Amino acid sequence: MNHSQNPYEQPSRPDSVPERGRRPADPGYGYPSDRNAADNTRRNAYAGRRMLKGAAGHAEPSAERVQQDAERLEWKRHRTDRDDIAAILDEVEAKRHSYRHEEPRAGYSSEPEHVSAHARHARAWQDEEPYEDVAPKAAARRRSRPKPDAYTMQTEEAGFDDEFPQPTQGTRKQNKLTGILSKIFPWKGDSAFEAMRKMVFSLAVVVVGVCAVLISSYYIDRYKGKKEYEEWNRLYEEAKKNRSFNSDGDAEDYGEGIEAEYLEPNELWFWREVNPDFIGWINIPGTVVSYPVVQKKSEDINVNTNNYYLYKTFKGEDNPAGCIFMDYRCRFDEVVDHRRIVENSGNVFIYGHNMNNRTMFGSLRDYVSNPYFYSEHPIVEFSSAYNHYKFKIFAVFVVDGEDMTSKYAFDCWNTLDFENETMFYDYVNEAKKRTLISNDVDVKYGDQLLSLYTCNGLVENGKLILMCREVRAGEDLYEGTKNATLNENVLYPTAYYKGGRPENYDPKKFVPYGPKS
């Protein structure tokens, strides 16, 4: 094989050794020949391409070191300053100059054999430009460049070139957002399964988000309602310290034997100014029950307005806790010019929510099947803007709010007045048949009744009722409340027996209120 004809041709032997044991000089690293400038240009271009590709060919061991240097530079280019190709080429050129000035070794060359190495060395210096070590300048330029950020490193690793403009900060954010959205929502190019999976996931996220908003809104509203009533209760306790309890009012003679009460507004009149629907304040000493009571009435007495405060606070703000309110049909301390214009209803009904956090009437559940709690808290205080009253609890029972016709039905909330003694005793005895707590509190015809009404989970549509009668003048406040026990002869509502429970109520064991026959 004649290498003198074509110095660029590679050896054909697998061990990279040419015929006759002569090694070809690496084009671009050999010494200048007398060829024309075009040959030198082609050689330099060929050598540069090989150097950038990290291949030094099949040259001497010094060329292998050049290959290693080129690979190292290529790695650094990808890691730090790939965009500075000019600096890398300068450094490569400096390496070429350094190798040219080394002691020449024997090898294949187009020079005649009799030309000495020193002569070839001198001729190289004549043909080449004066040597300048550019490696320090290239290194200085690299050090002066700002350190690339994470996004630049990522784009460099991906193969982006300096010819393409770097994305701006806004473009980066938009690309990042697009990448996130494409992983959540169906995107162009997704398979049918992938699109369905993303749709199901997106729907689940929406449902969870809506539920989170609703739940958080519910608890936030409940917290706001609790804080509002705590503030009202603080004001009530301050007002309570400045008055004495009076359940009779002041009597004044108006002539001709007609005696009427003279009712003067008390410290609770302040709440009438806050809300004209204020009717009174209910308090069970020793419990959390201490709230203002409102009553919404319409000009048409047949219009049911009980739902108005069902989900409104005392200040009229929407809230799931609502407000304690009196039945719109009841009459209680309606006063004009210091005189009561109408008698109070014989049975005043007051409603409140059974809240899970035990606010409003939520703590009334403690009376169910708990004689000890009843003995500790048997008194209910109810005050209007004109008078103060105290009541004793004599019955704690549960009824079915939907049952109006069965033999177990007792729609006690629809009886607010009693036409005669028989009607009165029939009513209070129905309550006594159902009471869960037995006590010795007596009830007589003419007693003012007060009933507290809330929901209860003992049975389906269950309603818990605490029925009270007013403390009589001169009566011991706790008389008949100390010997409370569980009632073993209870008439439960219809829903209680639907679960297969036996009816264990025995009418023969029942001891009614009223005159003894």
C-alpha positions in Angstrom: 0.0 0.0 0.0 1.5 3.3 -1.1 0.9 6.0 1.6 3.1 8.5 -0.2 0.4 9.0 -2.8 -2.4 9.7 -0.3 -1.2 10.8 3.2 -4.9 10.9 4.5 -5.6 7.2 3.9 -5.8 5.1 7.0 -3.9 1.9 7.6 -5.7 -1.2 6.5 -4.3 -3.6 9.1 -6.4 -4.2 12.3 -3.5 -3.5 14.6 -3.2 0.0 13.1 0.4 -0.7 11.8 0.8 0.0 8.1 2.7 -2.1 5.6 6.5 -2.3 6.0 6.2 -1.3 9.7 6.0 2.4 9.0 3.5 4.6 10.9 1.8 7.4 9.0 2.1 10.9 10.5 -1.2 12.2 11.8 -2.4 14.8 9.4 -2.6 18.2 11.1 0.1 17.1 13.7 3.0 16.4 11.3 5.4 19.0 10.2 4.7 21.3 7.3 5.6 20.1 3.9 6.1 21.9 0.7 2.5 21.4 -0.4 0.4 24.3 -1.4 -1.8 26.3 1.0 -4.9 24.4 0.0 -3.5 21.1 1.2 -2.6 22.7 4.5 -6.1 24.1 4.9 -7.7 20.7 4.3 -5.3 19.1 6.7 -6.1 21.6 9.5 -9.8 21.2 9.0 -9.5 17.5 9.0 -7.4 17.6 12.2 -9.9 20.0 13.9 -12.9 17.7 13.1 -11.1 14.7 14.5 -10.0 16.6 17.6 -13.6 17.9 18.4 -14.9 14.3 17.9 -12.4 13.1 20.5 -10.4 10.8 18.1 -6.7 11.2 17.6 -6.4 8.5 15.1 -3.7 5.8 15.1 -0.8 8.0 15.9 2.0 7.9 18.4 1.4 7.8 22.2 1.5 11.6 22.3 -1.5 11.7 20.0 -3.3 9.4 22.4 -2.8 12.0 25.1 -4.2 14.6 22.8 -7.3 12.4 22.3 -7.7 12.2 26.1 -7.4 15.9 26.4 -10.0 16.5 23.7 -12.4 14.1 25.4 -11.9 15.9 28.7 -12.5 19.3 27.1 -15.7 17.9 25.4 -17.0 16.8 28.8 -16.2 20.1 30.4 -17.9 21.8 27.5 -21.2 20.0 28.3 -20.9 20.6 32.0 -20.0 24.3 32.2 -19.4 26.5 29.2 -20.4 24.6 26.1 -21.3 27.8 24.4 -17.7 29.0 24.4 -16.6 27.0 21.4 -14.1 29.6 20.4 -12.2 29.2 23.7 -12.1 25.4 23.3 -10.7 25.8 19.8 -8.1 28.2 21.1 -7.1 25.6 23.7 -6.9 22.9 21.1 -4.8 25.1 18.9 -2.5 25.7 21.8 -2.2 21.9 22.3 -1.2 21.5 18.7 1.5 24.2 19.0 2.9 22.5 22.1 3.1 19.1 20.4 4.8 20.6 17.4 7.6 21.9 19.5 8.3 18.5 21.0 11.2 16.5 19.9 10.1 14.9 16.6 9.9 11.1 16.4 10.5 8.9 13.6 7.5 8.1 11.5 5.9 8.2 8.2 6.4 11.6 6.4 6.6 13.0 3.0 10.0 14.5 3.7 13.1 12.8 2.3 14.8 10.5 4.8 18.1 12.5 4.6 16.4 15.7 5.8 17.2 15.9 9.5 14.6 16.5 12.2 16.2 19.8 13.1 15.7 21.0 9.5 12.1 20.1 9.5 11.7 21.8 12.9 13.2 25.0 11.5 11.0 24.9 8.4 7.9 24.6 10.6 8.9 27.8 12.5 9.3 29.6 9.2 5.8 28.6 7.8 3.8 29.0 11.0 2.9 32.3 12.6 4.6 33.3 15.8 3.5 31.0 18.7 1.2 32.5 21.3 0.0 30.5 24.3 -3.8 31.1 24.3 -4.7 28.5 26.9 -4.5 31.0 29.9 -6.7 33.5 28.1 -9.3 30.8 27.3 -9.3 29.6 31.0 -9.7 33.2 32.1 -12.7 33.7 29.8 -14.3 30.6 31.2 -13.8 31.7 34.8 -15.3 35.2 34.0 -18.5 33.7 32.6 -21.5 33.6 35.1 -22.3 30.2 36.5 -25.2 28.6 34.5 -28.4 28.0 36.4 -30.2 24.7 36.7 -32.4 25.4 33.7 -29.4 26.3 31.5 -27.6 23.1 32.5 -30.7 21.1 31.6 -31.0 22.6 28.2 -27.3 22.1 27.5 -27.6 18.4 28.5 -30.5 18.2 26.1 -28.3 19.4 23.3 -29.4 23.0 22.8 -26.9 25.1 20.9 -26.0 28.8 21.2 -27.7 29.4 17.9 -31.0 29.0 19.6 -32.1 31.8 22.0 -32.4 31.0 25.7 -36.0 31.1 27.1 -36.9 34.0 29.2 -38.1 33.7 32.8 -41.8 34.0 31.8 -41.3 31.3 29.1 -39.8 29.0 31.7 -42.7 29.4 34.0 -45.2 28.8 31.2 -43.3 25.7 30.1 -43.3 24.4 33.7 -47.0 25.1 34.1 -47.7 23.4 30.8 -45.8 20.3 31.9 -47.7 20.1 35.2 -51.1 20.5 33.5 -50.3 17.9 30.9 -49.8 15.4 33.7 -53.2 16.1 35.2 -55.5 16.9 32.4 -56.0 15.1 29.0 -53.4 16.3 26.5 -52.8 16.1 22.8 -51.2 12.7 22.0 -52.5 10.9 25.1 -53.8 7.4 24.6 -57.5 6.6 25.3 -56.6 4.9 28.6 -54.3 7.7 29.7 -57.0 10.4 28.8 -59.6 8.4 30.8 -57.3 8.1 33.7 -56.6 11.8 33.7 -60.3 12.6 33.5 -61.1 10.4 36.4 -58.3 11.9 38.4 -59.3 15.5 37.5 -62.9 14.8 38.6 -61.7 13.3 41.9 -59.6 16.4 42.5 -62.6 18.7 41.8 -64.9 16.7 44.1 -62.3 16.7 46.9 -61.8 20.4 46.5 -65.5 21.2 46.6 -66.0 19.0 49.7 -63.0 20.7 51.4 -64.5 24.1 50.8 -67.9 23.1 52.0 -66.6 21.4 55.1 -64.2 24.2 56.0 -67.0 26.8 55.4 -69.3 24.8 57.8 -66.8 24.7 60.6 -65.8 28.3 60.1 -69.4 29.4 60.3 -69.9 27.3 63.4 -66.9 28.8 65.0 -68.1 32.3 64.3 -71.5 31.5 65.8 -69.9 30.2 68.9 -67.8 33.3 69.3 -70.8 35.5 68.9 -72.8 33.8 71.5 -69.9 33.7 73.9 -69.8 37.5 73.7 -73.6 37.8 74.3 -73.2 35.5 77.3 -70.4 37.6 78.7 -72.7 40.7 78.5 -75.6 38.7 80.1 -73.4 37.6 83.1 -72.4 41.2 83.7 -76.1 42.3 83.6 -77.1 39.4 85.8 -74.8 40.7 88.6 -76.8 43.9 88.8 -80.3 42.5 89.4 -82.1 40.3 91.8 -84.4 37.4 90.7 -88.1 38.2 90.9 -90.8 35.9 89.5 -93.9 37.9 90.7 -93.5 41.5 89.4 -94.8 44.5 91.2 -98.6 44.7 91.8 -100.5 47.9 91.6 -104.2 48.6 92.3 -106.1 50.3 89.4 -109.4 50.6 91.2 -112.7 48.7 91.4 -110.9 45.6 92.5 -109.0 45.2 89.3 -105.3 44.3 90.1 -102.7 44.2 87.3 -99.0 43.9 87.1 -96.9 46.9 86.7 -93.9 45.7 84.6 -90.8 47.8 84.3 -88.1 47.1 81.7 -85.0 45.4 83.3 -81.4 45.1 82.3 -82.3 42.7 79.4 -84.0 45.5 77.5 -80.6 46.2 75.9 -81.1 43.1 73.7 -84.4 44.5 72.4 -82.4 47.4 71.0 -79.9 45.0 69.3 -82.7 42.8 67.9 -86.4 43.7 68.2 -87.3 40.0 68.0 -85.6 39.4 71.4 -88.1 37.7 73.7 -86.0 36.5 76.6 -82.9 34.8 77.8 -82.7 31.0 78.7 -80.1 29.7 81.1 -79.5 26.2 82.7 -77.1 26.9 85.6 -74.0 24.6 85.5 -74.3 23.9 81.7 -73.4 25.6 78.5 -77.0 26.6 77.9 -77.1 30.3 78.2 -78.5 32.1 75.1 -80.8 34.8 73.9 -84.2 33.7 72.7 -86.0 35.3 69.8 -89.5 35.0 68.4 -90.4 35.9 64.8 -94.0 36.9 64.3 -95.9 37.8 61.2 -98.9 40.1 60.9 -100.9 37.1 59.8 -100.9 34.8 62.9 -101.5 31.8 60.6 -98.1 32.2 58.9 -95.5 29.8 60.3 -92.3 31.8 60.9 -90.5 29.2 63.0 -87.9 28.6 60.2 -86.7 32.2 60.1 -84.1 31.8 62.8 -83.4 28.1 62.1 -80.1 29.0 60.4 -79.7 32.7 61.5 -77.8 33.9 64.5 -79.1 36.5 66.9 -77.6 39.3 64.8 -79.3 37.8 61.7 -76.2 36.3 60.1 -76.4 33.0 58.2 -75.0 30.2 60.4 -75.8 26.4 60.8 -76.2 26.8 64.5 -79.1 29.2 64.1 -80.6 30.8 67.2 -82.7 29.6 70.1 -86.3 30.7 69.2 -89.8 30.5 70.7 -92.7 29.0 68.8 -94.4 31.8 66.8 -97.8 30.8 68.3 -96.7 31.4 71.9 -97.6 34.5 74.0 -95.0 35.6 76.5 -94.7 38.9 78.4 -96.3 41.0 75.7 -96.3 44.4 77.5 -97.7 47.8 76.5 -97.4 50.8 78.8 -96.0 48.6 81.6 -99.0 46.3 81.5 -99.3 42.8 80.1 -101.9 43.0 77.3 -102.4 39.2 77.1 -101.9 36.2 79.3 -98.9 34.1 78.7 -99.4 30.7 76.9 -100.0 27.8 79.3 -97.1 25.9 77.6 -94.3 27.9 76.1 -92.2 25.9 73.5 -88.6 26.9 72.8 -86.5 25.2 70.0 -82.8 24.8 69.5 -80.4 22.8 67.4 -78.6 19.7 68.8 -75.1 20.7 67.8 -72.3 18.1 67.8 -70.0 20.6 69.7 -72.6 20.7 72.5 -73.5 24.3 71.8 -77.1 25.6 71.6 -79.3 22.6 72.9 -76.6 20.0 72.2 -75.9 19.5 75.9 -79.5 18.5 76.6 -78.6 15.0 75.6 -76.8 14.6 78.9 -80.2 14.3 80.6 -81.1 11.2 78.7 -80.8 8.1 81.0 -78.6 10.1 83.4 -80.3 10.7 86.8 -77.1 12.1 88.3 -76.9 14.8 85.7 -80.5 15.6 86.2 -80.1 15.9 90.0 -77.2 18.3 89.5 -79.0 20.5 86.9 -82.8 20.4 87.5 -83.5 24.1 87.2 -84.1 26.2 84.1 -84.0 30.0 84.2 -86.0 32.0 81.7 -86.1 35.8 81.7 -87.9 38.3 79.6 -87.1 42.0 79.3 -89.7 42.6 82.2 -89.5 39.6 84.5 -87.4 36.6 85.6 -88.7 33.1 86.0 -87.4 29.7 87.3 -88.7 26.3 86.3 -88.2 22.7 87.5 -87.7 19.9 85.0 -90.2 17.1 85.7 -90.1 15.0 82.5 -87.3 14.0 80.0 -88.7 12.0 77.0 -88.2 11.3 73.3 -91.0 11.4 70.7 -91.3 10.6 67.0 -91.5 13.9 65.2 -93.3 12.3 62.2 -95.8 10.1 64.0 -99.1 11.8 64.5 -101.6 8.8 64.5 -100.3 5.7 66.2 -101.0 4.8 69.8 -97.4 5.9 70.6 -97.8 9.3 69.0 -97.5 12.5 71.1 -97.4 15.8 69.3 -96.8 17.7 72.4 -95.6 20.9 70.5 -99.1 21.5 69.2 -100.6 22.0 72.7 -99.8 25.5 74.0 -102.9 26.2 76.1 -105.3 24.1 78.3 -109.0 24.7 78.3 -109.7 22.8 81.5 -108.1 20.8 84.3 -108.8 17.4 82.5 -107.0 18.6 79.4 -104.0 19.8 81.5 -103.6 16.5 83.4 -104.0 14.4 80.3 -101.2 16.3 78.7 -98.7 16.2 81.6 -99.5 12.5 82.2 -98.6 11.7 78.6 -95.3 13.3 79.3 -94.8 11.3 82.5 -95.5 8.0 80.8 -92.6 8.6 78.4 -90.1 10.2 80.8 -86.7 8.5 81.0 -86.0 9.9 84.5 -88.3 9.4 87.5 -88.5 12.1 90.1 -90.7 13.5 92.9 -91.6 16.8 91.3 -95.3 17.3 91.5 -97.4 19.1 88.8 -100.7 20.9 89.4 -103.3 22.4 87.3 -102.5 26.1 86.8 -98.7 25.6 86.7 -97.0 27.5 83.9 -95.2 25.0 81.7 -92.0 25.5 79.7 -90.8 22.9 77.1 -87.4 22.7 75.5 -87.3 21.0 72.1 -84.3 19.6 70.1 -83.4 16.7 67.9 -82.2 13.3 69.2 -80.6 10.3 67.6 -82.1 7.7 69.9 -84.7 6.8 67.2 -85.4 7.9 63.6 -87.0 11.4 63.6 -86.5 11.5 67.3 -87.2 14.7 69.2 -85.9 15.2 72.8 -88.2 17.2 75.1 -87.5 18.6 78.5 -90.8 19.6 80.1 -90.7 22.0 83.1 -93.1 23.7 85.4 -92.7 27.1 87.1 -91.3 27.2 90.7 -94.2 28.3 92.9 -93.9 31.2 95.3 -92.2 30.1 98.6 -91.4 26.6 97.2 -88.0 25.0 97.8 -86.1 25.3 94.6 -84.8 21.7 94.6 -87.7 20.0 96.2 -88.5 16.7 94.5 -85.3 16.6 92.3 -82.9 14.8 94.6 -84.2 11.3 94.4 -84.1 10.9 90.6 -83.8 7.4 89.2 -84.1 5.7 85.8 -87.6 5.0 84.8 -88.1 1.3 84.1 -91.7 1.7 82.8 -91.3 3.9 79.7 -93.6 4.3 76.8 -91.2 4.7 73.8 -92.1 6.2 70.3 -93.1 3.9 67.4 -89.6 3.9 65.8 -88.2 2.4 69.0 -90.2 -0.8 68.6 -89.6 -1.2 64.8 -86.2 -2.8 65.6 -88.0 -5.7 67.2 -87.8 -4.5 70.8 -90.6 -5.8 73.0 -93.1 -3.3 74.4 -92.5 -3.4 78.2 -94.7 -0.5 79.2 -97.2 -1.6 81.9 -100.2 0.9 82.4 -100.9 -0.7 85.8 -97.6 0.5 87.2 -98.1 4.1 86.1 -98.9 6.7 88.8 -100.5 9.8 87.2 -100.5 13.4 88.2 -103.7 14.9 89.4 -106.3 14.5 92.2 -106.3 11.0 93.8 -109.5 9.2 93.1 
